Amino acid sequence: MIHTGMVTRTVGFTGTTPAQLSGAVIGQGKAVDVTVHIRNYGGVAAGEKAVRDRNVDVLVVDARTLTWRGQPDEGLRVIVTGAIQLVTVQQRAAAAGIDPGQVQAVIAPVPVGNQQLGMTAGRSPDNETAAIIMSMLLFLAITLYGNLVLTGVAEEKSSRVVEVLLARMPARNLLAGKVAGIGLLGFAQFAVTALAALIAALAVRPAGIPAVSGGVLAWVIVWFILGYALYAMAYGAVGSLASRSEDAANVAAPVSYVLLGAYFASYMVLTSNPDSAGSKLVSLFPATAPFAMSGRIAIGAAAWWEPVIAVALTVAAIAGLVVLAGRIYTGAILHTGPTLKLSDAWNATTRPGPRAAEPSAHRTSTPLGIPRAPWRG
C-alpha cells in the first residue's frame, strides 16, 4: 500500500520476542522511508493464518524465523533482519557490561538516498521519459493532420470540386492553401495542448512529475509546425494521384513509411546515446529532425547551434518540397480514372492542355464535366 509517498508494511510477532524488537523494526523502516505497523499474535497458528489472509506481510517467530506468504519481500526482509541483529547486539553488549545505548548509537542505521543519472549530465531518466512522450505526441499530431490533408485532396478530386476551385487559382496555390488552413487548425489545437501540459506540469511538480520548461514546449511547437509542413506537402502531392478517396491510403503508403521510420529513428536516438555523431546527424536530417531534435533539446543533449542548423535545413527542405509537390499536384489533380503513377504526374506538367495528365484520346468532357460538341471541319 502507498500512503503519502511512503510504503506501508505490517509485521506480526509471535513467540519469544525481545521488548525492543518492535521499536527497532519501526526505526529500521523509517530509515528507508517505510512505515511499519506491528501486530502481536498469541500463537504461531494464529500468526500464520494472518499471513495467509494477507493481514500481515511477514510473521516473526521467536525473533529468529521469518514466515512469508509466497516469495519474501526482500526490502522488508532486510528491515526485519537488521532490527533483529541490532537488538541481539544490544543484548550481548548488556551481558558483557557495555552500555547498550552507546552500542545503538554506533550501529544505528544511516539513511542512504538514491540518485538516478540520465544519459545527459543534469538530466534524470524522468526527463528522458518526457522527451520520448513529446516525440510520440509530435508523431501522432503530424500523422493526424497530414492525413487530413491527404483525405481532403482526394475528396476534392473525386467530387470534382477541385475543378471549380482551379478556375479561381493556380493548382500550386490551392495545395499550399489547404496545407496552411489545416496547419493553422492543428497549430491552435497543439498550442492549447502544450499550454495545458505546461500548467499541469507546474501544478503537479511536487508529486514527482518531470518538469517541462516553457522553452522546451516552445521548441516542440516549432517542430510541430515544421514537421507538419514537410509531411503535409508530401501527403497532399501523393493524394492528388488517387482518383478515389478509397485509394488515398494506398498511394500515401510510402510517405507513411518514411514518417514511421523517422519516428523510430528518433526513438533510437533518445534511448541510446543522444550525444553520438549518429544521433546528431539524425537530429539534423529534415525528415527526422522534428522528432529527434525536439527530444534532444528536451534532455539537454543539443548544443545551442544544432537546433538552428536543423531548422534551416528543414525550412530549405520544405521550400524544395513545395516546388516538387506543386508540380506533382498540378499534373495529377485533374486526372480521372486509375491511380496515376508519380512519374506520369511529374511529366504531365510539361504537356499542353488543362488536363495534361489524361491522354487526349480519352477526353470526352470539359473540366467541369460538360459534354464537348464534336469538331466539324
Secondary structure, 3 states (H helix, E strand, C coil): CEECCEEEEEEEEECCCCCCHHHHHHHHHHHCCEEEEEEECCCHHHHHHHHHCCCCCEEEECCCEEECCCCCCHHHHHHHHHHHHHHHHHHHHHHCCCCHHHHHHHHCCCCCCCCCCCCCCCCCHHHHHHHHHHHHHHHHHHHHHHHHHHHHHHHHHHCCHHHHHCCCCCHHHHHHHHHHHHHHHHHHHHHHHHHHHHHHHHHCHHHCCCCCCHHHHHHHHHHHHHHHHHHHHHHHHHHCCCCCHHHHHHHCHHHHHHHHHHHHHHHHHHHCCCCCHHHHHHHHCCCCHHHHHHHHHHCCCCCCHHHHHHHHHHHHHHHHHHHHHHHHHHHHCCCCCCCCCHHHHHHHCCCCCCCCCCCHHHCCECCCCCECCCCCC
